[in-house]
Structures are given as structure tokens and as C-alpha cells.
Amino acid sequence: MSSSTNSLDDVSADSSAEFPDRASMMEVRLQAQEDEITLLKSSLADALRRIRLHDQLLPLLKQQLIAVNPGAARVLNQVCCSDGCTSSRKLSSSSAADGSRHTAARVRRNSEKLGNPERQRKRLDKKAASSANLLARSPSLENRAKEMIASAGSPGSRRGTYSQEQSIKMFIRGRPITMYIPSNIQNYEDLKMEPPSERLELDWVYGYRGRDCRANLYFLPTGEAVYFIACVIVLYHVNNRTQRHYRKHTDCVRCLTLHPDKVRVASGQSAGVDKDGKPLQPCVHIWDSTSLVTLQQIGLGTFQKGVGSVAFSFADSGAFLCVIDDSNEHMLSVWDCNKGTKYAEVKSTNEAVFSVEFNPSDSTSIITCGKSHVYFWTLNAGQFTKKQGIFGKYKKPKFIQCFVFSLTGDVLTGDSEGNILTWGKSAADIKTLGKGAKETLQIMRQTRAHEGSVFTLCMLQGGALLSGGGKDRKIIRWSADLAPERECEIPENFGAVRTLADVDGEELLVGTTRNAILRGTFSDGFVAIVQGHVDEMWGLATHPSQSIFLTCGHDRQVCLWNTEEYKLDWCISLEEYGLCAGFCPNGSVVSVGLNTGRWMVLDLLTREVVSESTDGNEQLSVMRYSPDGSFLAVGSHDNFIYIYNVTESGRRYIRFGKCNGHSSFITHLDWSKDGKYIMSNSGDYEILYWDIAAGCKLLRNRFESKDREWASYTCVLGFHVMGVWLEGSDGTDINALCRSHSERMVAVADDFCKVHLFQYPCPKPKAPSHKYEGHGSHVTNVCFTHSDSHLLSMGGKDTCILQWKVVGGSAVDSRERLASASASASSTSTSSPEPTTG
């Protein structure tokens, strides 16, 4: 068991350096192609159904129209010719070409995205999607027949008839999605879309990346702890509990180091890919921690895949910077910090490299360590020479996790066997190395330190040493001659010790493998000052009247956060992982949907489960209460929406009915303001409407729902949010959206690490927006707080929650804005149809 846990720790430490598994990549490609075929079949079936409907409709219309107007037969033949024959020919000739073109583009995008291992691990079922690149105004066939007949018999009646059922069609992967224009829009074509007057400012960052990074926590003279998560470097004042943010990185930050002057910071990032799957260029930023101004950008276009480790020289007051990239050869390079130019470069090793440092007393001496190695480098006249550490009679560990320099000049390494090895210079062993061998660095002493790996070492000013353990979760203080002086164990729920930072010789900051930062002393123990999730997150819900929100994810944690105090109120662990959540309107309970089809209701005060049920055996994707709290809708991946009657203030649930009609898994749903109807989206891009009061009845005539008002708007497909889809975008490029309670703006979470803020409504393509960066993975969810003062966004694999402050804005209601825009457009257009009532 011990060796197994050790191995897991080591694999976790080495996860960022592993190569993508080829079999996994092929599985992802195969699944994408299978999804493509499924949707092409669905599109073809839809087209054939429409043709059959067309053929059935024409004879009936012809009989009725001939009886009323003999001249109608000629008009009907024109309609038939223009929409029947032509469309049939187009279907046979162009649909196959379009399908193959979409398929080729989709496969190409998939193969490009596979370049980033983090994107490979996304949900495969979410990848049944494609391009939303064609929008066209399209009245139905029946409407066109009515218009042409009306114009032939009664020229003055065309405009009113046309506007009665005008619609917009949005095509996703060749599948048409019809959206009916509300009655209060008089002229859709002349509507003008503008970005919202509101903007977002980053207010707070929840989380810390300790799971798979090391040496990424430092304490500044300003009283701030500096660390990173996603694309943001956080400067957190531990006493004042305030944050500042350095946000110049374009992808996930991977490493961090502090200059000898304790002001400048160097940070490196992953390469990442753009929205077309093309790799971006990683670099190192040197910046001022006081002003947050970037001083140098080093190595743009030089490093491959990303930057794994960085270190400043000390002997010359930080004149040089050493960098190791994430390429296969892990290139070791030294840069002039003032000029930003490369001084020397060499291939280090094909094995994973965990750390690099200059010798504090000699800038020509550099040490690297990692998997099965510790190398001692000498830099002379721009050329490197390398000596490998020799373990001799000591067991060679699988991983050298970390090292520090002692005050006497020795090197101390911590390894996966739980030992601290002391390396010193010694005369060469001629018997072992051969005649002419030079002086080498060999192990002088082995000290048993921890059970499991030694993940970090920290040298204190007086010569004492701190070590942090993996399996035993211990922090041990050692004297200068490596005699143990004090020790303590951090709580199990925080994980192992990942890194240590000295505050004042007594107080310490501890970064853990479960993405927490602790503060404390050996005497008083340690408390968490930063906490976060440790795996992919999807569930997000804000309280209807308080400044709190709830999150859940694949780490099986359900967390309640306070947006005003910027802290975690409580956290509980589940047996399965949560994927969605929703607060009851009375605010006393919250429901959480799990990956097994089970869902539970938690009391916010006691944290106890007050009710639970199971619907199907597939994962749940939506939990949504009706506005008055009398119903709960549960959206599942088994294609059903389960409806429950809610009584006893959200503590009793009785099955009311089931919405059956979607042909794919439920992705989003919303209730109408009167609590009688539901609008839902599914994985195959359907928009369906349900009459819940009438027994969960599917509304066949979607035109009747065009003027219905919705209590919330989270469906990614709908007339009012059609403009959030970019031209040429993939059908899964938008993971979530949320309309503000004021109905003036809509926030969008996309698949390319961005948060967008649009005006609401935004029913026209290419609607302008404000775009915000910060996440390092697909953004899985967004949600406004009850007062619209803040927006919360949640990253997937980056395990990061960003809290944005909403600034600016006017008090114009969305309906007034849309009506005034339509009216002003109507006043300038004499041919626009007149308004009709629904």
C-alpha cells in the first residue's frame, strides 16, 4: 500500500510532463466521427420528414384554394416549383457535399485540439457538435404560399400576413433551428446590436494550483503571498485579505520565481492553442510586483509546449534567468534579464525535469533535478558542461523532487524514497570512473525524513531547514546538521505538502496538493487562507437573495462560497460527483444533481440531506426550480425532464410527470415567469417547449411561445440569444450562458477560456460583446449574483472560480430597448411589416 501511494504521488508530480496517450487520442477522434455520423443521419431524417410533409400538404392546399380562387392553382404551382422541386434537387446535390465539408472541418478541428492534452479529457458526449455558420431569414412554406396567394388576389394585405409568423433559421451542422420573432419586433433586419454599457472587472480569484505544480508560492515584503491558478497570478495580502492580479499571461501559468530584490517576479506559461487549434507561443514574463508592470517578455517563439521551470541567478544580483521548457529534450537556456537575449542553450534530458536553480554563490553553476537524475551544470563562455550525480552505494530514487543549497555550499535533495541526500564535492573514484576522472559531486550523507516523497525543501535564514512530506503530510524543521527539531502534520482533507514559504522565521505558508494554502506555526497549527476545487467543475448556482453561491464538480466536493467575504463557508464530500445545482426560491435548500442519476437536497444551515431521489441511471445536467418554488425540473442525459411537486419549503418532493420528446440529452432548461411552461435545449440542438400545467405536454406549435416571458434564460439556443454564436463556430463552443436579473445583459462561457458579456437581447448574428480572459481551460458555467453586482465564472480543468464585478450600465429595460430599437428602425423603413400581437 505504501509503495502504491508513493507511486501515485510521483505520477501526480510528473503529470504535467507526460506525453498524450496515443490510444486515448484515437478514442477521442473515433468518438467525434461517430457523433458526426449520428448528427448527419439526424439532419437527413429531418430533411426527409419535411419533404414528406410538403408532399402531403400540397394536394390539400390545392383542393381548398381552387374552390375559393381558380387563379390559386397557378400560384401553388409556382410555390411547388420554387420550394419543392428546387429543394429536392438541392438536397440530393448539395447536402452530401455540405455534410462531407462539415465532417472534414470537424475532424480537422478535432485533430488540432488534440494537440493540447488538457482538451483531450473533455467530456466526449459534449463533442457531438459543429458549425453554426449560416443564418437566414426563412418564413415557412405554408406562409410563403399564403403570401403569394394574398398578393395575387389582394395586393394590400401582404405585409400584415407576412409578419404574423416570421421566423429566423439558424443552421448548426446543416440542421435548421427555427426561431420565431416576437410580436414587438417590427423590423428584424434593421435592428442594431451594440455591446452592453456594463463591463466586468476581476474582483476575486478562488483557488490555487498545487495539485501538479511546485515551488509556486512566495511571500513578498509587502505582506502579500504570490501564487497562481489558471492564467492569473494572485498577490494576496494575508493580513488585509485583499487581492491584486497580474493578468498578462495568455494561457495557464506553470512556474514562478522571485528575484533576489524581492520585487521582480518571473513567470512562465503553457503554450496552449487558439480557437482554431493552432499552438500559441509560450514565453516568460518578468514583471514588477509593486506596479504589476511587465518589464521583459523573454523567449517568445523559442520555447516549445510551455515553460516548466524558471530561476534567477543570485551571485550577480539576478542578472540572468534560467529557463527549462516542456519540449521532449527539456531545453535548458540562460537569458540576460536586462537585454532579454539568450546567452546559452543546451538539451538537458528526455526525462521530466522538476526544478532548476543557480548556485547562490556562483552564477556559472546550475543544478537541475527530476525523474531518475540530478545534473550539475557548469556554464563557461556560453557553453554548458554536465556532470551527473552519482548515487554509488545508495539506492537510486525514481524521482528527485526538489533541492536547496546549504549555507556551507552543499546541495540537499529530497526524493521519492522519503530521504534527504547531502551532496558534496569529493575526489574522483578512479576504480569506478576510470583513470583521468575529475572531481565529482557525490552523496555524503543520507537522512531519513518522511514516509513517502519529500515534495519540498525550504532553507531558513539561520541555516535551519524545512521539509514537507507527501504521504505523511508532515512539516519538519531540521537543524543545520540535519537533526529534527520540530514537526507537525497538516489535516488530511488538505492533501500533502506541495511547497513551503517562510514568512518571518516562525510563521509559514504551506501550499498543498489539494489546492489549498495554509498559514500558521508549529505551535499554533495551520488554517486555510485559500481553498479551491481539485478537479473539473460544472455545477454552479447563486442564492436568490444572499451573496453566496454553490459549486460542485468531479472532485466530489460541494462548496458554499461567500462573495462579500471572499471565503469558503463550508464544504462537504459526496460519494459521487456533482454536475449541476439549483437553489430553491425560498433560499433555505439547494438541490445537487449527480453523475449517476441521483439527486439530493441539502439544507444550507445544517448541511444535512433533507431529500433525495434517483431519475434514470445517467448523469444529470440541470436542476431548476419554478419561480414560485412549487416545481423542480430535473434535466437528464437519458433525454427526459423529470418534474416534481415541491412542498414543505423545499423539503418534500413528489413526482408530477416527465417530459418525453427530446432525441438527445438535456443540456439547458428555463421556466416561464408564470411557472407553467418550460423551454429546453438538447445535445442535438433542439428547442422544445412544454406545458407543465397541462401534464408535461409537448407544445407542437412553437410559434405560440414566441412572446412568452422567461423567469431565467440559460438556454444557449433561442431567438433572444442567437447573436452570441460566432460565425463558423462549433456547436459546442458555448458551454453555458446566463441572463442578468435586470434582463439587460447576458454572460457567455465559451470553450476557448473566454467569458463574454453581450447586450440582452441579442437576436442578430455577429452581435458585439466585451471579452474577458483569465481562465486556462474551457469555461463550464457562468452565473450572476442575485443583485447582478457580480458575475461568477467557472473553469473546467483549471479548477478556478473567477468573481467579476459588474460596473457601469444604465437602467433601460431590455424590452424597452428592443422596442425602441425596433421602432426607430421602423421609422426609417417604409417597407417593414406592421406589428402583430401573439
C-alpha angles and dihedrals in degrees: 000000000000094000090045092054090045090053092050091052090051094048090050090052091049097042095103091056100049120110119242111268109248094212091052090050092052091049090054092050092047092050091049091052092048089051089050092054092047093054093045089054089049092051092048092049090050092051093049091049090053092050091052090049089050092052092048094047100051100064091049093049092046093054093048096045097046089055091054103033123012090202091061093081091068091050091047092053089053091053091047092050095046098043106021109039095030094047091048091053091046091050093054096043107033107028093068091048092046091046093051091045092051090045093051092047091048094049090047091052091048093052091049093049090051087071088079110064091202091062092049091068095059118118109286093210089058089061095071091106148090151171125348095190107132126067122174137168107242127172112200121267092251091052091051090052090050092049095050093046092046091050091049095050104026115018095187097060102062102094099056093046093050095053093049095081105010113155144180123228122210116191120211113182089340093307113124118226112195118210121183119222115239118248095246092066108088100178117018095181094061097048111123120215120209132178113260119268087230121086137189129240122189106250106170141358119213117202144029131231105237099128097085106004132077139199090024102127124081136165117227127208087245089070092255130129112220119207139134145234128176108337095329130092109207126210104197120187102219095204102036093038094223130135137216123186137214106205109171096109118102098202140019114319110235107178143017139190137178124233118236089251089063090228108076120069131195120205133177132201143201120263097238125176134262125239090277092054095253115142117251124220115258121213144167121254122207108198143167113254092204100053098019088228118149110239101180138006107206131197102001105176093009105085123071124222092344148310115286105178139009134185138176123224116245108192092067096038095262100309093145137047124207118209134186116193130206097248120126091262093043094227114223113211136172121211135194103240096205098047097031090226130134115252101182141350138191140166107256109187144314090237124088115280117210106178145011130189140168118236103258092227099038125041091194091064119079131173129201129183138182141116110012094336150081115188129196111207129195120199117205126166092340094310128110128218120190134209121187120223110248117219095192112173093000122093111260108237123224092234134024097205103183146344142197136190117247122220089254092057097256121133119235118200130191118209145186091263091066094251134129109216122201113213122198140164117270139167114273119267100236092191091057103033101030134242116319095027114152132224113299140194110246138170111276098177142005120212122191105227116157144010102247125001127348098228100179144015125196124189116214125212096255093053097264118134133221123204130188123207133214111207098023094043090217131149112206128190114212130194121238089269091049099257111148112247108169138358142181137180124229119223116276095237090066094057127220128335108270103172141353132215124191115226104179107338092276106043118065140192115217126197113201137202091245092063099260132127116213129197126200151085137266089255101047101030127229135293129191118255095170126034137169147155120287102209141033115313130209110151118087130159134164125214116255095231111007134068095251135103138191130224135186136176150152093305088073091240125133110198132188115205134192115223095195098048094033094226145114110260096189144336131202132187125232133200091235131031123264123233105174141016141185135188121230109241091245088061097225099104139029129203122220124198118211136205094254099058091262121123133186138195118224128201107230095216102042097026087221125141105250096177140004139177142167127233113187123321101272130090121282120234107181136034111183130167122208114251094261093042094241095118137039121203117204116195115203140187088239087078095252134113111213117208123205133189109232122210140157093049094303097316101103126056129187123182109251101175149307130254107224119182112082117110094206140033120299114254106170140000139179136193125231117245092253091053094235103102140046130206114202140183127205139198092264092055099258123155111205133174126211134198102216096177089057092055104282091302119177111237105227095189103064090180088077090065097054095099097038116123119227126216090214134008115214099132108114091208119061142101095264094055102033091112094064090075112091120222111268094012124149118252090244096046090102114058100175145347136192132198117219118247089245088058090228101111143021126212120212130202111206136191094248101068094266135125116207130197116205134179112257122262101030106169099157127082120254092027110178120243145172112256125207132193131200107104120097097202139036109307105238103186145005131193137173121228118246093267096040088239092124141024122213122207127187128206123214113218094005089069088215130140116199121198113205125195115223110225133181123006138133133251097245112133116235093237091050090049093050093045093048092047091050092046093050090048090048092053090059096046121067096186100054118119118256120253120266132195123242 
